[in-house]
């Protein structure tokens, strides 16, 4: 049993612990700083890089920085040909694309929107931007610079149309994979505080944003490459016989998806006949464009044997099914014979052709549909339809009519409501009407269209 007063004071073998308030306060401040930093980075992750559009991603970074960190923010990206493969960025003047510019309204009196970013900006070697890219470290200045160049805070103010003085300029590198891809430049106008305490946080945000910018940049480079490749491969179709008028269009769906493998072709055959071709390789990207070129090459080779359309498809299916590297593709062939005023069709899983008539409504022509090319299951049939000189034959890929939320029959029925060809109307004008009437507001796929009309 404890004696009187037991537990009130320390015993002989007990140690009294005196709280270290100074160290605890430091630890608490560090913990709160870490929590604030994580919250900032989480917010940056949610707001920056919401799409694979390079301009939009850079604009999101600029908007995140203004007015949170600065009164003005500019994002500049090195062009693909200037991106370094080592730690240095080479020699000579720096040519960068300014992809975003954000300014607080107080710097632009009477203006509700930020100025549009310039297309290209050149920087001389040794300037702050070049130093930032070379060293991989932030450049910080608290003084008004007398140097010529847009790194001068005063020049920045003049550039955006304001005479505000500059308290501080900060330029931080945008890095991906340890290599610079651009810079984030920030300005604080007097009497704002300097950037000293915020540099580390701003660099952390820039590093986080650089991942999204690099992904968007790579996507844009790949899309441009694919577009250029497909543009080279999808040359104008061959010249038909003089008794066939022809018009064609190719419309990429834009930035929502990579360009695909849509193609069209015309091949002259003997006795005044012309073979019209339209096809669509499954998938998107460089691989689909390359496969599209392979199909076009094979088609020209097989068509030169003068086989009927359904046997051409059988040969194509047989040849492509032997290669696992070639993707399946839909295809529609139309053998036009002006002298006999008829057209023979064969389809490998492709949407049916449409006939626009001056004396009646547009009609979807019935064509037996076989499996896509490259499956090895090809058993195709041919069907013959009459084709009068004033009628227009319309071949197209599914991007023209398909809607994600709509049944394909309803989409195809939209073609039957196209107006009749006008007397003397060119095929180019008619295609303008077709595309303006039927094309989805936001296409989910590329669109290829081929229009043909025979005459004596």
C-alpha positions as CSV (number, residue, x, y, z in Angstrom):
1,X,0.0,0.0,0.0
2,X,1.3,3.4,-1.0
3,X,2.2,5.8,1.7
4,X,0.9,9.3,2.0
5,X,1.8,11.5,-0.8
6,X,2.9,8.6,-3.1
7,X,3.1,9.5,-6.8
8,X,3.3,13.2,-6.2
9,X,7.0,13.7,-7.0
10,X,9.7,11.7,-8.6
11,X,11.2,8.8,-6.8
12,X,14.8,8.2,-6.2
13,X,15.2,6.1,-9.5
14,X,12.9,8.3,-11.6
15,X,13.9,10.8,-14.3
16,X,12.0,14.0,-15.1
17,X,11.5,14.7,-18.8
18,X,11.4,18.3,-19.6
19,X,9.5,19.1,-22.9
20,X,11.7,20.5,-25.7
21,X,9.3,23.1,-27.1
22,X,11.8,24.5,-29.6
23,X,12.4,21.1,-31.3
24,X,8.7,20.2,-31.2
25,X,7.8,23.5,-32.9
26,X,10.4,22.9,-35.6
27,X,9.0,19.4,-36.2
28,X,5.5,20.7,-36.3
29,X,6.3,23.4,-38.8
30,X,8.1,20.9,-41.0
31,X,5.1,18.5,-40.8
32,X,2.7,21.3,-41.7
33,X,5.0,22.4,-44.5
34,X,5.1,18.8,-45.9
35,X,1.3,18.6,-45.7
36,X,0.9,21.9,-47.5
37,X,3.4,20.8,-50.2
38,X,1.5,17.5,-50.8
39,X,-1.8,19.3,-50.9
40,X,-0.3,21.8,-53.5
41,X,1.0,18.9,-55.6
42,X,-2.3,17.0,-55.5
43,X,-4.1,20.1,-56.6
44,X,-1.6,20.6,-59.4
45,X,-2.1,17.0,-60.5
46,X,-5.8,17.4,-60.6
47,X,-5.7,20.7,-62.6
48,X,-2.8,20.3,-64.9
49,X,-2.6,17.6,-67.7
50,X,-6.3,16.9,-68.0
51,X,-5.9,16.2,-71.7
52,X,-3.2,15.3,-74.2
53,X,-3.5,18.7,-75.9
54,X,-0.1,20.5,-75.5
55,X,-1.5,24.0,-75.6
56,X,-4.3,23.2,-73.1
57,X,-1.8,21.5,-70.7
58,X,0.6,24.5,-70.8
59,X,-2.4,26.9,-70.3
60,X,-3.5,24.9,-67.3
61,X,0.0,25.3,-65.8
62,X,0.0,29.1,-66.4
63,X,-3.5,29.5,-64.9
64,X,-2.4,27.4,-61.9
65,X,0.5,29.8,-61.3
66,X,-1.5,33.1,-61.7
67,X,-2.3,34.6,-59.3
68,X,-1.3,31.8,-56.9
69,X,2.4,32.4,-57.4
70,X,2.8,35.4,-59.7
71,X,1.2,38.2,-61.6
72,X,2.4,36.9,-64.9
73,X,3.3,33.4,-66.1
74,X,4.7,32.3,-69.4
75,X,5.3,28.7,-70.6
76,X,7.8,28.1,-73.4
77,X,8.5,24.7,-74.9
78,X,11.5,23.6,-77.0
79,X,10.5,22.4,-80.4
80,X,11.0,18.7,-81.1
81,X,14.1,19.2,-83.2
82,X,15.8,21.2,-80.4
83,X,15.1,18.8,-77.6
84,X,18.4,17.7,-76.1
85,X,19.5,14.0,-76.0
86,X,22.1,14.9,-73.3
87,X,22.3,17.2,-70.4
88,X,23.1,20.2,-72.6
89,X,20.9,22.0,-75.1
90,X,23.5,22.6,-77.8
91,X,24.9,25.9,-79.1
92,X,23.4,28.9,-80.9
93,X,20.3,31.0,-80.2
94,X,17.4,29.2,-78.5
95,X,14.2,29.1,-80.5
96,X,11.2,28.2,-78.2
97,X,7.5,28.1,-78.7
98,X,5.5,30.1,-76.2
99,X,2.5,27.9,-75.6
100,X,0.8,29.8,-72.8
101,X,0.7,33.3,-71.2
102,X,-1.4,34.3,-68.2
103,X,-1.6,37.8,-66.6
104,X,-3.6,39.1,-63.7
105,X,-6.2,41.7,-64.7
106,X,-4.5,44.5,-62.6
107,X,-1.6,44.4,-65.0
108,X,-3.9,44.8,-68.0
109,X,-6.3,47.6,-67.1
110,X,-9.5,47.6,-69.2
111,X,-8.8,44.0,-70.4
112,X,-10.8,41.0,-69.3
113,X,-8.7,38.3,-70.9
114,X,-5.0,37.5,-71.0
115,X,-3.0,38.3,-74.1
116,X,-2.6,35.6,-76.7
117,X,0.8,33.7,-76.5
118,X,3.3,34.5,-79.3
119,X,4.2,31.7,-81.7
120,X,8.0,31.7,-81.3
121,X,10.5,33.4,-79.1
122,X,14.3,33.5,-79.6
123,X,16.8,33.7,-76.7
124,X,20.5,34.5,-76.9
125,X,23.0,32.3,-75.3
126,X,23.9,33.5,-71.8
127,X,20.4,35.0,-71.1
128,X,18.5,33.9,-68.0
129,X,16.4,31.4,-70.0
130,X,19.4,29.8,-71.5
131,X,21.1,29.7,-68.1
132,X,18.1,28.0,-66.6
133,X,18.0,25.3,-69.4
134,X,21.8,24.8,-69.3
135,X,22.1,24.4,-65.6
136,X,18.8,22.8,-64.9
137,X,18.4,25.2,-62.0
138,X,16.0,28.1,-61.4
139,X,17.0,31.6,-62.3
140,X,15.9,34.3,-59.8
141,X,16.3,38.1,-60.1
142,X,15.0,40.8,-57.8
143,X,16.4,43.8,-59.7
144,X,15.2,45.5,-62.8
145,X,17.4,44.3,-65.6
146,X,19.1,46.7,-68.0
147,X,19.9,43.9,-70.5
148,X,18.1,43.7,-73.8
149,X,15.8,40.7,-74.1
150,X,12.5,39.5,-72.8
151,X,14.0,38.2,-69.6
152,X,14.1,41.8,-68.5
153,X,11.2,42.3,-66.1
154,X,10.7,45.8,-67.6
155,X,10.5,44.4,-71.1
156,X,8.1,41.8,-69.9
157,X,5.9,44.6,-68.5
158,X,6.1,46.4,-71.8
159,X,5.3,43.3,-73.7
160,X,2.0,42.7,-72.0
161,X,1.0,46.3,-72.2
162,X,1.7,47.5,-68.7
163,X,4.2,49.8,-67.1
164,X,4.2,48.0,-63.8
165,X,7.6,47.7,-62.1
166,X,9.0,44.3,-61.3
167,X,9.8,43.1,-57.8
168,X,11.0,39.7,-58.8
169,X,11.4,37.4,-61.9
170,X,11.7,33.6,-61.5
171,X,12.5,31.2,-64.4
172,X,12.3,27.4,-63.6
173,X,13.1,24.6,-65.9
174,X,10.5,22.1,-67.1
175,X,12.2,18.7,-67.0
176,X,11.2,15.3,-68.3
177,X,13.4,12.2,-67.8
178,X,16.1,14.5,-66.4
179,X,16.3,16.6,-69.6
180,X,14.9,20.1,-70.2
181,X,11.8,20.5,-72.4
182,X,11.0,24.1,-71.6
183,X,10.7,26.8,-69.0
184,X,8.0,28.3,-66.7
185,X,8.7,32.1,-66.4
186,X,7.0,34.0,-63.6
187,X,6.9,37.8,-62.8
188,X,5.8,39.5,-59.6
189,X,5.1,43.2,-60.0
190,X,6.0,45.7,-57.3
191,X,5.1,45.8,-54.5
192,X,4.7,42.0,-54.4
193,X,7.1,39.9,-52.4
194,X,10.1,38.2,-53.8
195,X,10.1,34.5,-54.9
196,X,12.7,33.4,-52.3
197,X,10.4,31.4,-50.1
198,X,8.3,29.9,-52.9
199,X,11.0,28.8,-55.3
200,X,11.1,25.2,-54.0
201,X,7.3,24.8,-54.2
202,X,7.1,26.3,-57.7
203,X,9.8,24.0,-58.9
204,X,7.9,21.0,-57.5
205,X,4.8,22.1,-59.3
206,X,6.8,22.6,-62.5
207,X,8.2,19.1,-62.2
208,X,4.8,17.6,-61.7
209,X,3.4,19.6,-64.6
210,X,6.3,18.7,-66.9
211,X,5.2,15.1,-66.9
212,X,1.8,16.0,-68.4
213,X,3.4,18.5,-70.8
214,X,5.9,15.9,-72.0
215,X,3.1,13.3,-72.5
216,X,1.2,15.9,-74.5
217,X,4.3,16.9,-76.5
218,X,5.1,13.3,-77.3
219,X,1.5,12.7,-78.4
220,X,1.6,15.8,-80.6
221,X,4.8,14.7,-82.2
222,X,3.5,11.2,-82.8
223,X,0.3,12.6,-84.3
224,X,2.1,15.0,-86.5
225,X,4.3,12.2,-87.7
226,X,1.3,10.0,-88.4
227,X,-0.5,12.8,-90.2
228,X,2.6,13.4,-92.4
229,X,3.0,9.7,-93.1
230,X,-0.6,9.3,-94.0
231,X,-0.6,12.4,-96.1
232,X,2.4,11.0,-98.0
233,X,0.8,7.6,-98.3
234,X,-2.7,8.8,-99.0
235,X,-1.8,10.6,-102.2
236,X,-4.5,11.7,-104.6
237,X,-6.2,8.7,-106.1
238,X,-5.1,7.6,-109.6
239,X,-6.6,9.3,-112.6
240,X,-9.9,7.5,-113.7
241,X,-10.9,7.3,-117.3
242,X,-12.1,10.4,-119.0
243,X,-15.7,9.1,-118.8
244,X,-15.7,9.2,-115.0
245,X,-15.8,12.4,-112.9
246,X,-14.3,12.1,-109.5
247,X,-14.0,14.1,-106.2
248,X,-12.6,13.0,-102.9
249,X,-12.0,14.3,-99.3
250,X,-10.1,13.1,-96.3
251,X,-10.9,14.7,-92.9
252,X,-8.9,13.7,-89.8
253,X,-11.0,13.7,-86.7
254,X,-8.6,16.1,-84.9
255,X,-6.9,15.8,-81.5
256,X,-9.4,13.5,-79.9
257,X,-7.9,10.5,-81.5
258,X,-4.8,9.5,-83.5
259,X,-5.2,9.6,-87.2
260,X,-6.4,6.3,-88.6
261,X,-6.0,4.1,-91.7
262,X,-8.8,5.4,-93.9
263,X,-8.0,5.4,-97.6
264,X,-9.5,5.6,-101.1
265,X,-8.1,4.7,-104.6
266,X,-9.1,4.7,-108.3
267,X,-7.5,2.2,-110.7
268,X,-7.8,2.4,-114.5
269,X,-8.7,-0.9,-116.1
270,X,-9.2,-1.9,-119.8
271,X,-12.2,-1.1,-121.9
272,X,-12.9,2.2,-120.2
273,X,-13.6,0.7,-116.8
274,X,-12.5,2.3,-113.5
275,X,-12.2,0.5,-110.2
276,X,-13.2,2.7,-107.2
277,X,-11.9,1.6,-103.8
278,X,-12.5,2.8,-100.3
279,X,-11.3,1.2,-97.1
280,X,-10.6,1.6,-93.4
281,X,-7.9,-0.2,-91.4
282,X,-8.9,-1.0,-87.9
283,X,-7.2,1.1,-85.2
284,X,-5.2,4.4,-85.3
285,X,-1.7,5.6,-85.3
286,X,1.4,5.0,-87.4
287,X,0.8,1.3,-87.6
288,X,-2.7,1.7,-89.1
289,X,-1.3,4.2,-91.6
290,X,1.5,1.8,-92.6
291,X,-1.0,-1.1,-93.0
292,X,-3.2,1.2,-95.1
293,X,-0.3,1.6,-97.5
294,X,0.3,-2.1,-97.6
295,X,-3.4,-2.7,-98.5
296,X,-3.2,-0.1,-101.3
297,X,-0.1,-1.7,-102.7
298,X,-1.6,-5.2,-102.7
299,X,-4.8,-3.9,-104.2
300,X,-3.1,-2.3,-107.1
301,X,-1.1,-5.5,-107.7
302,X,-4.2,-7.8,-107.5
303,X,-6.4,-5.4,-109.5
304,X,-3.9,-5.5,-112.4
305,X,-4.9,-9.2,-113.0
306,X,-8.4,-7.9,-114.1
307,X,-10.3,-10.1,-111.7
308,X,-13.9,-9.2,-110.8
309,X,-14.4,-7.2,-107.5
310,X,-15.4,-10.2,-105.3
311,X,-12.3,-12.2,-106.4
312,X,-10.1,-9.3,-105.8
313,X,-11.3,-9.2,-102.2
314,X,-10.7,-12.9,-101.9
315,X,-7.1,-12.5,-103.1
316,X,-6.5,-9.6,-100.7
317,X,-8.0,-11.5,-97.8
318,X,-5.8,-14.5,-98.6
319,X,-2.6,-12.5,-98.9
320,X,-3.1,-10.4,-95.8
321,X,-4.3,-13.2,-93.6
322,X,-0.9,-14.9,-94.0
323,X,0.7,-11.9,-92.2
324,X,0.0,-11.5,-88.5
325,X,1.5,-8.0,-88.8
326,X,-1.3,-6.6,-90.9
327,X,-4.5,-5.4,-89.1
328,X,-7.9,-6.3,-90.5
329,X,-9.6,-3.7,-92.7
330,X,-13.0,-3.1,-94.2
331,X,-13.1,-2.4,-98.0
332,X,-15.6,-1.6,-100.7
333,X,-14.9,-2.1,-104.4
334,X,-17.0,-0.5,-107.2
335,X,-16.2,-1.4,-110.8
336,X,-17.6,1.4,-112.9
337,X,-18.5,0.6,-116.5
338,X,-19.7,3.8,-118.2
339,X,-20.3,2.2,-121.6
340,X,-22.8,-0.3,-120.0
341,X,-24.1,2.3,-117.4
342,X,-23.6,-0.1,-114.5
343,X,-21.4,-0.7,-111.5
344,X,-20.4,-3.9,-109.8
345,X,-19.9,-3.9,-106.1
346,X,-18.2,-6.2,-103.6
347,X,-17.9,-5.5,-99.8
348,X,-15.6,-6.7,-97.1
349,X,-17.5,-5.5,-94.0
350,X,-17.8,-1.9,-95.3
351,X,-20.8,0.5,-95.1
352,X,-23.0,0.3,-98.2
353,X,-22.6,2.9,-101.0
354,X,-25.2,5.6,-101.5
355,X,-26.7,6.7,-104.8
356,X,-27.7,10.3,-105.2
357,X,-30.3,10.7,-107.9
358,X,-31.6,13.9,-109.6
359,X,-35.1,12.3,-110.1
360,X,-35.6,10.8,-106.7
361,X,-34.4,10.5,-103.1
362,X,-31.0,9.2,-102.2
363,X,-30.8,5.4,-101.8
364,X,-28.5,3.0,-99.9
365,X,-27.5,0.3,-102.4
366,X,-27.8,-3.3,-101.2
367,X,-24.4,-5.0,-101.3
368,X,-23.7,-8.5,-99.7
369,X,-21.3,-7.9,-96.9
370,X,-18.4,-10.3,-96.3
371,X,-15.9,-10.4,-93.4
372,X,-13.2,-7.8,-93.1
373,X,-9.9,-8.3,-95.0
374,X,-7.1,-10.0,-93.2
375,X,-9.3,-12.5,-91.3
376,X,-8.9,-15.4,-93.7
377,X,-12.6,-16.0,-93.7
378,X,-13.3,-14.2,-97.0
379,X,-16.3,-15.5,-99.0
380,X,-17.3,-12.4,-101.0
381,X,-20.1,-11.9,-103.5
382,X,-20.6,-9.4,-106.3
383,X,-23.8,-7.4,-107.1
384,X,-24.6,-5.2,-110.1
385,X,-26.5,-1.9,-109.9
386,X,-27.4,0.4,-112.8
387,X,-25.6,3.8,-112.9
388,X,-27.1,6.6,-115.0
389,X,-24.9,9.5,-116.1
390,X,-26.7,12.1,-113.9
391,X,-26.5,10.0,-110.8
392,X,-23.7,10.3,-108.2
393,X,-22.1,7.4,-106.5
394,X,-21.0,8.1,-102.9
395,X,-18.5,5.9,-101.1
396,X,-17.4,6.7,-97.6
397,X,-15.9,5.4,-94.4
398,X,-17.9,4.9,-91.2
399,X,-16.6,8.1,-89.6
400,X,-19.0,10.1,-91.8
401,X,-22.2,8.6,-90.3
402,X,-21.5,6.8,-87.0
403,X,-22.5,8.2,-83.7
404,X,-21.5,6.6,-80.4
405,X,-25.0,6.8,-79.0
406,X,-26.9,6.0,-82.1
407,X,-27.8,2.7,-83.9
408,X,-25.9,2.3,-87.2
409,X,-29.2,1.9,-89.1
410,X,-30.3,5.3,-87.9
411,X,-26.9,6.7,-88.9
412,X,-27.1,5.3,-92.4
413,X,-30.7,6.5,-92.8
414,X,-29.3,10.0,-92.5
415,X,-27.7,9.6,-95.9
416,X,-31.0,8.9,-97.5
417,X,-32.2,12.4,-96.6
418,X,-29.5,14.1,-98.6
419,X,-30.8,16.5,-101.2
420,X,-30.7,15.7,-104.9
421,X,-27.8,16.8,-107.1
422,X,-28.5,20.1,-108.7
423,X,-28.3,20.6,-112.4
424,X,-24.7,21.4,-113.4
425,X,-23.5,21.1,-109.8
426,X,-19.8,20.0,-109.5
427,X,-18.9,17.0,-107.4
428,X,-16.7,19.3,-105.2
429,X,-19.8,21.4,-104.3
430,X,-21.9,18.3,-103.8
431,X,-19.3,16.9,-101.4
432,X,-19.3,20.2,-99.5
433,X,-23.1,19.8,-99.0
434,X,-22.7,16.1,-98.0
435,X,-20.0,16.9,-95.4
436,X,-21.8,19.9,-94.1
437,X,-25.1,18.0,-93.7
438,X,-24.0,14.5,-92.4
439,X,-20.7,14.9,-90.6
440,X,-20.9,14.7,-86.8
441,X,-20.3,17.9,-84.9
442,X,-17.4,16.2,-83.1
443,X,-16.3,13.2,-85.3
444,X,-15.0,10.2,-83.4
445,X,-13.1,8.8,-86.4
446,X,-11.5,10.0,-89.6
447,X,-13.7,10.5,-92.6
448,X,-12.9,9.5,-96.2
449,X,-15.4,10.2,-99.0
450,X,-15.2,9.4,-102.7
451,X,-17.9,10.7,-105.2
452,X,-18.1,9.5,-108.8
453,X,-20.3,10.3,-111.8
454,X,-20.2,8.8,-115.3
455,X,-20.8,10.7,-118.5
456,X,-20.7,9.8,-122.2
